[in-house]
């Protein structure tokens, strides 16, 4: 059995609360996706929040 772990710190908690409170759904209702963008606005905003908390060790 191959087991690995990673330190997520507070980023996983923030991402979990973001999903639990359905903030992404609210954002997508307010700012609907237009055009042929591959990502929803809620996904981009979630990535911006996590990046602003210091999760910048690698590109998103």
mmCIF file of the N, C-alpha and C atoms, coordinates in Angstrom:
data_MODEL
# 
_entry.id   MODEL 
# 
loop_
_atom_site.group_PDB 
_atom_site.id 
_atom_site.type_symbol 
_atom_site.label_atom_id 
_atom_site.label_alt_id 
_atom_site.label_comp_id 
_atom_site.label_asym_id 
_atom_site.label_entity_id 
_atom_site.label_seq_id 
_atom_site.pdbx_PDB_ins_code 
_atom_site.Cartn_x 
_atom_site.Cartn_y 
_atom_site.Cartn_z 
_atom_site.occupancy 
_atom_site.B_iso_or_equiv 
_atom_site.pdbx_formal_charge 
_atom_site.auth_seq_id 
_atom_site.auth_comp_id 
_atom_site.auth_asym_id 
_atom_site.auth_atom_id 
_atom_site.pdbx_PDB_model_num 
ATOM 1   N N  . UNK A 1 1  ? 0.838   -1.173 0.000   1.00 0.00 ? 1  UNK A N  1 
ATOM 2   C CA . UNK A 1 1  ? 0.000   0.000  0.000   1.00 0.00 ? 1  UNK A CA 1 
ATOM 3   C C  . UNK A 1 1  ? 0.886   1.241  0.000   1.00 0.00 ? 1  UNK A C  1 
ATOM 4   N N  . UNK A 1 2  ? 0.654   2.142  -0.942  1.00 0.00 ? 2  UNK A N  1 
ATOM 5   C CA . UNK A 1 2  ? 1.408   3.371  -1.078  1.00 0.00 ? 2  UNK A CA 1 
ATOM 6   C C  . UNK A 1 2  ? 0.584   4.515  -0.487  1.00 0.00 ? 2  UNK A C  1 
ATOM 7   N N  . UNK A 1 3  ? 1.062   5.137  0.556   1.00 0.00 ? 3  UNK A N  1 
ATOM 8   C CA . UNK A 1 3  ? 0.344   6.211  1.227   1.00 0.00 ? 3  UNK A CA 1 
ATOM 9   C C  . UNK A 1 3  ? 1.186   7.473  1.171   1.00 0.00 ? 3  UNK A C  1 
ATOM 10  N N  . UNK A 1 4  ? 0.547   8.581  0.857   1.00 0.00 ? 4  UNK A N  1 
ATOM 11  C CA . UNK A 1 4  ? 1.241   9.860  0.858   1.00 0.00 ? 4  UNK A CA 1 
ATOM 12  C C  . UNK A 1 4  ? 0.368   10.888 1.561   1.00 0.00 ? 4  UNK A C  1 
ATOM 13  N N  . UNK A 1 5  ? 0.987   11.938 1.999   1.00 0.00 ? 5  UNK A N  1 
ATOM 14  C CA . UNK A 1 5  ? 0.244   12.996 2.673   1.00 0.00 ? 5  UNK A CA 1 
ATOM 15  C C  . UNK A 1 5  ? 0.768   14.348 2.218   1.00 0.00 ? 5  UNK A C  1 
ATOM 16  N N  . UNK A 1 6  ? -0.040  15.359 2.431   1.00 0.00 ? 6  UNK A N  1 
ATOM 17  C CA . UNK A 1 6  ? 0.341   16.722 2.087   1.00 0.00 ? 6  UNK A CA 1 
ATOM 18  C C  . UNK A 1 6  ? -0.176  17.656 3.173   1.00 0.00 ? 6  UNK A C  1 
ATOM 19  N N  . UNK A 1 7  ? 0.549   18.702 3.426   1.00 0.00 ? 7  UNK A N  1 
ATOM 20  C CA . UNK A 1 7  ? 0.117   19.693 4.401   1.00 0.00 ? 7  UNK A CA 1 
ATOM 21  C C  . UNK A 1 7  ? -0.793  20.686 3.688   1.00 0.00 ? 7  UNK A C  1 
ATOM 22  N N  . UNK A 1 8  ? -2.018  20.744 4.129   1.00 0.00 ? 8  UNK A N  1 
ATOM 23  C CA . UNK A 1 8  ? -2.989  21.635 3.506   1.00 0.00 ? 8  UNK A CA 1 
ATOM 24  C C  . UNK A 1 8  ? -3.186  22.891 4.351   1.00 0.00 ? 8  UNK A C  1 
ATOM 25  N N  . UNK A 1 9  ? -2.958  22.780 5.649   1.00 0.00 ? 9  UNK A N  1 
ATOM 26  C CA . UNK A 1 9  ? -3.115  23.872 6.609   1.00 0.00 ? 9  UNK A CA 1 
ATOM 27  C C  . UNK A 1 9  ? -4.523  24.456 6.536   1.00 0.00 ? 9  UNK A C  1 
ATOM 28  N N  . UNK A 1 10 ? -4.648  25.755 6.515   1.00 0.00 ? 10 UNK A N  1 
ATOM 29  C CA . UNK A 1 10 ? -5.955  26.393 6.542   1.00 0.00 ? 10 UNK A CA 1 
ATOM 30  C C  . UNK A 1 10 ? -6.612  26.461 5.165   1.00 0.00 ? 10 UNK A C  1 
ATOM 31  N N  . UNK A 1 11 ? -5.895  26.184 4.115   1.00 0.00 ? 11 UNK A N  1 
ATOM 32  C CA . UNK A 1 11 ? -6.449  26.293 2.768   1.00 0.00 ? 11 UNK A CA 1 
ATOM 33  C C  . UNK A 1 11 ? -7.574  25.287 2.540   1.00 0.00 ? 11 UNK A C  1 
ATOM 34  N N  . UNK A 1 12 ? -7.401  24.080 3.036   1.00 0.00 ? 12 UNK A N  1 
ATOM 35  C CA . UNK A 1 12 ? -8.446  23.070 2.902   1.00 0.00 ? 12 UNK A CA 1 
ATOM 36  C C  . UNK A 1 12 ? -9.687  23.430 3.683   1.00 0.00 ? 12 UNK A C  1 
ATOM 37  N N  . UNK A 1 13 ? -9.488  24.035 4.854   1.00 0.00 ? 13 UNK A N  1 
ATOM 38  C CA . UNK A 1 13 ? -10.629 24.461 5.661   1.00 0.00 ? 13 UNK A CA 1 
ATOM 39  C C  . UNK A 1 13 ? -11.392 25.564 4.952   1.00 0.00 ? 13 UNK A C  1 
ATOM 40  N N  . UNK A 1 14 ? -10.678 26.530 4.412   1.00 0.00 ? 14 UNK A N  1 
ATOM 41  C CA . UNK A 1 14 ? -11.327 27.639 3.700   1.00 0.00 ? 14 UNK A CA 1 
ATOM 42  C C  . UNK A 1 14 ? -12.074 27.114 2.476   1.00 0.00 ? 14 UNK A C  1 
ATOM 43  N N  . UNK A 1 15 ? -11.448 26.221 1.720   1.00 0.00 ? 15 UNK A N  1 
ATOM 44  C CA . UNK A 1 15 ? -12.099 25.658 0.541   1.00 0.00 ? 15 UNK A CA 1 
ATOM 45  C C  . UNK A 1 15 ? -13.333 24.849 0.935   1.00 0.00 ? 15 UNK A C  1 
ATOM 46  N N  . UNK A 1 16 ? -13.242 24.115 2.042   1.00 0.00 ? 16 UNK A N  1 
ATOM 47  C CA . UNK A 1 16 ? -14.383 23.335 2.511   1.00 0.00 ? 16 UNK A CA 1 
ATOM 48  C C  . UNK A 1 16 ? -15.543 24.208 2.950   1.00 0.00 ? 16 UNK A C  1 
ATOM 49  N N  . UNK A 1 17 ? -15.251 25.277 3.677   1.00 0.00 ? 17 UNK A N  1 
ATOM 50  C CA . UNK A 1 17 ? -16.301 26.208 4.107   1.00 0.00 ? 17 UNK A CA 1 
ATOM 51  C C  . UNK A 1 17 ? -16.922 26.901 2.906   1.00 0.00 ? 17 UNK A C  1 
ATOM 52  N N  . UNK A 1 18 ? -16.099 27.262 1.918   1.00 0.00 ? 18 UNK A N  1 
ATOM 53  C CA . UNK A 1 18 ? -16.586 27.875 0.678   1.00 0.00 ? 18 UNK A CA 1 
ATOM 54  C C  . UNK A 1 18 ? -17.614 26.958 0.020   1.00 0.00 ? 18 UNK A C  1 
ATOM 55  N N  . UNK A 1 19 ? -17.305 25.668 -0.034  1.00 0.00 ? 19 UNK A N  1 
ATOM 56  C CA . UNK A 1 19 ? -18.219 24.700 -0.637  1.00 0.00 ? 19 UNK A CA 1 
ATOM 57  C C  . UNK A 1 19 ? -19.436 24.450 0.252   1.00 0.00 ? 19 UNK A C  1 
ATOM 58  N N  . UNK A 1 20 ? -19.220 24.342 1.552   1.00 0.00 ? 20 UNK A N  1 
ATOM 59  C CA . UNK A 1 20 ? -20.306 24.045 2.494   1.00 0.00 ? 20 UNK A CA 1 
ATOM 60  C C  . UNK A 1 20 ? -21.352 25.160 2.519   1.00 0.00 ? 20 UNK A C  1 
ATOM 61  N N  . UNK A 1 21 ? -20.905 26.400 2.458   1.00 0.00 ? 21 UNK A N  1 
ATOM 62  C CA . UNK A 1 21 ? -21.827 27.538 2.462   1.00 0.00 ? 21 UNK A CA 1 
ATOM 63  C C  . UNK A 1 21 ? -22.416 27.822 1.086   1.00 0.00 ? 21 UNK A C  1 
ATOM 64  N N  . UNK A 1 22 ? -21.991 27.051 0.093   1.00 0.00 ? 22 UNK A N  1 
ATOM 65  C CA . UNK A 1 22 ? -22.466 27.188 -1.294  1.00 0.00 ? 22 UNK A CA 1 
ATOM 66  C C  . UNK A 1 22 ? -22.247 28.599 -1.834  1.00 0.00 ? 22 UNK A C  1 
ATOM 67  N N  . UNK A 1 23 ? -21.112 29.158 -1.492  1.00 0.00 ? 23 UNK A N  1 
ATOM 68  C CA . UNK A 1 23 ? -20.772 30.491 -1.978  1.00 0.00 ? 23 UNK A CA 1 
ATOM 69  C C  . UNK A 1 23 ? -20.629 30.475 -3.498  1.00 0.00 ? 23 UNK A C  1 
ATOM 70  N N  . UNK A 1 24 ? -20.090 29.402 -4.049  1.00 0.00 ? 24 UNK A N  1 
ATOM 71  C CA . UNK A 1 24 ? -19.939 29.281 -5.495  1.00 0.00 ? 24 UNK A CA 1 
ATOM 72  C C  . UNK A 1 24 ? -21.262 29.335 -6.231  1.00 0.00 ? 24 UNK A C  1 
ATOM 73  N N  . UNK A 1 25 ? -22.275 28.676 -5.683  1.00 0.00 ? 25 UNK A N  1 
ATOM 74  C CA . UNK A 1 25 ? -23.607 28.692 -6.306  1.00 0.00 ? 25 UNK A CA 1 
ATOM 75  C C  . UNK A 1 25 ? -24.175 30.106 -6.318  1.00 0.00 ? 25 UNK A C  1 
ATOM 76  N N  . UNK A 1 26 ? -23.993 30.822 -5.220  1.00 0.00 ? 26 UNK A N  1 
ATOM 77  C CA . UNK A 1 26 ? -24.497 32.194 -5.124  1.00 0.00 ? 26 UNK A CA 1 
ATOM 78  C C  . UNK A 1 26 ? -23.790 33.090 -6.142  1.00 0.00 ? 26 UNK A C  1 
ATOM 79  N N  . UNK A 1 27 ? -22.480 32.937 -6.253  1.00 0.00 ? 27 UNK A N  1 
ATOM 80  C CA . UNK A 1 27 ? -21.720 33.740 -7.211  1.00 0.00 ? 27 UNK A CA 1 
ATOM 81  C C  . UNK A 1 27 ? -22.171 33.450 -8.635  1.00 0.00 ? 27 UNK A C  1 
ATOM 82  N N  . UNK A 1 28 ? -22.363 32.163 -8.952  1.00 0.00 ? 28 UNK A N  1 
ATOM 83  C CA . UNK A 1 28 ? -22.783 31.798 -10.308 1.00 0.00 ? 28 UNK A CA 1 
ATOM 84  C C  . UNK A 1 28 ? -24.197 32.280 -10.622 1.00 0.00 ? 28 UNK A C  1 
ATOM 85  N N  . UNK A 1 29 ? -25.051 32.408 -9.611  1.00 0.00 ? 29 UNK A N  1 
ATOM 86  C CA . UNK A 1 29 ? -26.384 32.957 -9.836  1.00 0.00 ? 29 UNK A CA 1 
ATOM 87  C C  . UNK A 1 29 ? -26.320 34.455 -10.117 1.00 0.00 ? 29 UNK A C  1 
ATOM 88  N N  . UNK A 1 30 ? -25.441 35.148 -9.391  1.00 0.00 ? 30 UNK A N  1 
ATOM 89  C CA . UNK A 1 30 ? -25.336 36.599 -9.552  1.00 0.00 ? 30 UNK A CA 1 
ATOM 90  C C  . UNK A 1 30 ? -24.597 36.959 -10.834 1.00 0.00 ? 30 UNK A C  1 
ATOM 91  N N  . UNK A 1 31 ? -23.529 36.227 -11.137 1.00 0.00 ? 31 UNK A N  1 
ATOM 92  C CA . UNK A 1 31 ? -22.712 36.493 -12.327 1.00 0.00 ? 31 UNK A CA 1 
ATOM 93  C C  . UNK A 1 31 ? -22.753 35.251 -13.217 1.00 0.00 ? 31 UNK A C  1 
ATOM 94  N N  . UNK A 1 32 ? -23.766 35.129 -14.078 1.00 0.00 ? 32 UNK A N  1 
ATOM 95  C CA . UNK A 1 32 ? -23.853 33.932 -14.916 1.00 0.00 ? 32 UNK A CA 1 
ATOM 96  C C  . UNK A 1 32 ? -22.720 33.855 -15.934 1.00 0.00 ? 32 UNK A C  1 
ATOM 97  N N  . UNK A 1 33 ? -22.372 32.639 -16.282 1.00 0.00 ? 33 UNK A N  1 
ATOM 98  C CA . UNK A 1 33 ? -21.300 32.397 -17.250 1.00 0.00 ? 33 UNK A CA 1 
ATOM 99  C C  . UNK A 1 33 ? -21.767 32.829 -18.632 1.00 0.00 ? 33 UNK A C  1 
ATOM 100 N N  . UNK A 1 34 ? -20.937 33.599 -19.303 1.00 0.00 ? 34 UNK A N  1 
ATOM 101 C CA . UNK A 1 34 ? -21.243 34.059 -20.651 1.00 0.00 ? 34 UNK A CA 1 
ATOM 102 C C  . UNK A 1 34 ? -20.086 33.697 -21.560 1.00 0.00 ? 34 UNK A C  1 
ATOM 103 N N  . UNK A 1 35 ? -20.378 33.444 -22.782 1.00 0.00 ? 35 UNK A N  1 
ATOM 104 C CA . UNK A 1 35 ? -19.321 33.114 -23.728 1.00 0.00 ? 35 UNK A CA 1 
ATOM 105 C C  . UNK A 1 35 ? -18.878 31.674 -23.591 1.00 0.00 ? 35 UNK A C  1 
ATOM 106 N N  . UNK A 1 36 ? -17.686 31.393 -24.078 1.00 0.00 ? 36 UNK A N  1 
ATOM 107 C CA . UNK A 1 36 ? -17.193 30.026 -24.097 1.00 0.00 ? 36 UNK A CA 1 
ATOM 108 C C  . UNK A 1 36 ? -16.058 29.819 -23.102 1.00 0.00 ? 36 UNK A C  1 
ATOM 109 N N  . UNK A 1 37 ? -16.127 30.480 -21.969 1.00 0.00 ? 37 UNK A N  1 
ATOM 110 C CA . UNK A 1 37 ? -15.107 30.301 -20.938 1.00 0.00 ? 37 UNK A CA 1 
ATOM 111 C C  . UNK A 1 37 ? -15.187 28.883 -20.394 1.00 0.00 ? 37 UNK A C  1 
ATOM 112 N N  . UNK A 1 38 ? -14.061 28.306 -20.056 1.00 0.00 ? 38 UNK A N  1 
ATOM 113 C CA . UNK A 1 38 ? -14.031 26.936 -19.541 1.00 0.00 ? 38 UNK A CA 1 
ATOM 114 C C  . UNK A 1 38 ? -14.294 26.870 -18.048 1.00 0.00 ? 38 UNK A C  1 
ATOM 115 N N  . UNK A 1 39 ? -14.049 27.954 -17.336 1.00 0.00 ? 39 UNK A N  1 
ATOM 116 C CA . UNK A 1 39 ? -14.237 27.968 -15.885 1.00 0.00 ? 39 UNK A CA 1 
ATOM 117 C C  . UNK A 1 39 ? -15.391 28.885 -15.506 1.00 0.00 ? 39 UNK A C  1 
ATOM 118 N N  . UNK A 1 40 ? -16.108 28.473 -14.476 1.00 0.00 ? 40 UNK A N  1 
ATOM 119 C CA . UNK A 1 40 ? -17.168 29.326 -13.942 1.00 0.00 ? 40 UNK A CA 1 
ATOM 120 C C  . UNK A 1 40 ? -16.536 30.422 -13.090 1.00 0.00 ? 40 UNK A C  1 
ATOM 121 N N  . UNK A 1 41 ? -17.266 31.508 -12.914 1.00 0.00 ? 41 UNK A N  1 
ATOM 122 C CA . UNK A 1 41 ? -16.761 32.621 -12.100 1.00 0.00 ? 41 UNK A CA 1 
ATOM 123 C C  . UNK A 1 41 ? -16.472 32.167 -10.678 1.00 0.00 ? 41 UNK A C  1 
ATOM 124 N N  . UNK A 1 42 ? -17.303 31.281 -10.153 1.00 0.00 ? 42 UNK A N  1 
ATOM 125 C CA . UNK A 1 42 ? -17.118 30.823 -8.782  1.00 0.00 ? 42 UNK A CA 1 
ATOM 126 C C  . UNK A 1 42 ? -15.802 30.067 -8.610  1.00 0.00 ? 42 UNK A C  1 
ATOM 127 N N  . UNK A 1 43 ? -15.391 29.301 -9.598  1.00 0.00 ? 43 UNK A N  1 
ATOM 128 C CA . UNK A 1 43 ? -14.132 28.568 -9.523  1.00 0.00 ? 43 UNK A CA 1 
ATOM 129 C C  . UNK A 1 43 ? -12.939 29.508 -9.548  1.00 0.00 ? 43 UNK A C  1 
ATOM 130 N N  . UNK A 1 44 ? -13.033 30.547 -10.361 1.00 0.00 ? 44 UNK A N  1 
ATOM 131 C CA . UNK A 1 44 ? -11.952 31.526 -10.451 1.00 0.00 ? 44 UNK A CA 1 
ATOM 132 C C  . UNK A 1 44 ? -11.833 32.302 -9.141  1.00 0.00 ? 44 UNK A C  1 
ATOM 133 N N  . UNK A 1 45 ? -12.972 32.689 -8.574  1.00 0.00 ? 45 UNK A N  1 
ATOM 134 C CA . UNK A 1 45 ? -12.952 33.438 -7.324  1.00 0.00 ? 45 UNK A CA 1 
ATOM 135 C C  . UNK A 1 45 ? -12.423 32.569 -6.186  1.00 0.00 ? 45 UNK A C  1 
ATOM 136 N N  . UNK A 1 46 ? -12.800 31.302 -6.162  1.00 0.00 ? 46 UNK A N  1 
ATOM 137 C CA . UNK A 1 46 ? -12.287 30.385 -5.138  1.00 0.00 ? 46 UNK A CA 1 
ATOM 138 C C  . UNK A 1 46 ? -10.771 30.261 -5.250  1.00 0.00 ? 46 UNK A C  1 
ATOM 139 N N  . UNK A 1 47 ? -10.267 30.154 -6.467  1.00 0.00 ? 47 UNK A N  1 
ATOM 140 C CA . UNK A 1 47 ? -8.819  30.074 -6.676  1.00 0.00 ? 47 UNK A CA 1 
ATOM 141 C C  . UNK A 1 47 ? -8.133  31.360 -6.232  1.00 0.00 ? 47 UNK A C  1 
ATOM 142 N N  . UNK A 1 48 ? -8.751  32.510 -6.489  1.00 0.00 ? 48 UNK A N  1 
ATOM 143 C CA . UNK A 1 48 ? -8.178  33.783 -6.064  1.00 0.00 ? 48 UNK A CA 1 
ATOM 144 C C  . UNK A 1 48 ? -8.116  33.877 -4.542  1.00 0.00 ? 48 UNK A C  1 
ATOM 145 N N  . UNK A 1 49 ? -9.155  33.401 -3.868  1.00 0.00 ? 49 UNK A N  1 
ATOM 146 C CA . UNK A 1 49 ? -9.178  33.439 -2.406  1.00 0.00 ? 49 UNK A CA 1 
ATOM 147 C C  . UNK A 1 49 ? -8.072  32.562 -1.838  1.00 0.00 ? 49 UNK A C  1 
ATOM 148 N N  . UNK A 1 50 ? -7.957  31.332 -2.345  1.00 0.00 ? 50 UNK A N  1 
ATOM 149 C CA . UNK A 1 50 ? -6.940  30.414 -1.835  1.00 0.00 ? 50 UNK A CA 1 
ATOM 150 C C  . UNK A 1 50 ? -5.540  30.939 -2.133  1.00 0.00 ? 50 UNK A C  1 
ATOM 151 N N  . UNK A 1 51 ? -5.347  31.520 -3.306  1.00 0.00 ? 51 UNK A N  1 
ATOM 152 C CA . UNK A 1 51 ? -4.049  32.084 -3.661  1.00 0.00 ? 51 UNK A CA 1 
ATOM 153 C C  . UNK A 1 51 ? -3.705  33.265 -2.755  1.00 0.00 ? 51 UNK A C  1 
ATOM 154 N N  . UNK A 1 52 ? -4.692  34.082 -2.432  1.00 0.00 ? 52 UNK A N  1 
ATOM 155 C CA . UNK A 1 52 ? -4.428  35.250 -1.595  1.00 0.00 ? 52 UNK A CA 1 
ATOM 156 C C  . UNK A 1 52 ? -4.076  34.862 -0.165  1.00 0.00 ? 52 UNK A C  1 
ATOM 157 N N  . UNK A 1 53 ? -4.403  33.631 0.241   1.00 0.00 ? 53 UNK A N  1 
ATOM 158 C CA . UNK A 1 53 ? -4.068  33.168 1.592   1.00 0.00 ? 53 UNK A CA 1 
ATOM 159 C C  . UNK A 1 53 ? -2.658  32.592 1.679   1.00 0.00 ? 53 UNK A C  1 
ATOM 160 N N  . UNK A 1 54 ? -1.917  32.680 0.585   1.00 0.00 ? 54 UNK A N  1 
ATOM 161 C CA . UNK A 1 54 ? -0.531  32.247 0.628   1.00 0.00 ? 54 UNK A CA 1 
ATOM 162 C C  . UNK A 1 54 ? -0.262  30.916 -0.038  1.00 0.00 ? 54 UNK A C  1 
ATOM 163 N N  . UNK A 1 55 ? -1.236  30.372 -0.715  1.00 0.00 ? 55 UNK A N  1 
ATOM 164 C CA . UNK A 1 55 ? -1.061  29.088 -1.396  1.00 0.00 ? 55 UNK A CA 1 
ATOM 165 C C  . UNK A 1 55 ? -0.445  29.357 -2.766  1.00 0.00 ? 55 UNK A C  1 
ATOM 166 N N  . UNK A 1 56 ? 0.794   29.828 -2.765  1.00 0.00 ? 56 UNK A N  1 
ATOM 167 C CA . UNK A 1 56 ? 1.434   30.225 -4.020  1.00 0.00 ? 56 UNK A CA 1 
ATOM 168 C C  . UNK A 1 56 ? 2.726   29.456 -4.260  1.00 0.00 ? 56 UNK A C  1 
ATOM 169 N N  . UNK A 1 57 ? 2.829   28.260 -3.706  1.00 0.00 ? 57 UNK A N  1 
ATOM 170 C CA . UNK A 1 57 ? 4.020   27.454 -3.908  1.00 0.00 ? 57 UNK A CA 1 
ATOM 171 C C  . UNK A 1 57 ? 4.109   26.910 -5.340  1.00 0.00 ? 57 UNK A C  1 
ATOM 172 N N  . UNK A 1 58 ? 2.978   26.852 -5.999  1.00 0.00 ? 58 UNK A N  1 
ATOM 173 C CA . UNK A 1 58 ? 2.947   26.398 -7.388  1.00 0.00 ? 58 UNK A CA 1 
ATOM 174 C C  . UNK A 1 58 ? 1.801   27.087 -8.111  1.00 0.00 ? 58 UNK A C  1 
ATOM 175 N N  . UNK A 1 59 ? 1.807   27.031 -9.415  1.00 0.00 ? 59 UNK A N  1 
ATOM 176 C CA . UNK A 1 59 ? 0.754   27.670 -10.199 1.00 0.00 ? 59 UNK A CA 1 
ATOM 177 C C  . UNK A 1 59 ? -0.548  26.907 -10.062 1.00 0.00 ? 59 UNK A C  1 
ATOM 178 N N  . UNK A 1 60 ? -1.667  27.633 -10.149 1.00 0.00 ? 60 UNK A N  1 
ATOM 179 C CA . UNK A 1 60 ? -2.972  26.983 -10.041 1.00 0.00 ? 60 UNK A CA 1 
ATOM 180 C C  . UNK A 1 60 ? -3.337  26.272 -11.308 1.00 0.00 ? 60 UNK A C  1 
# 
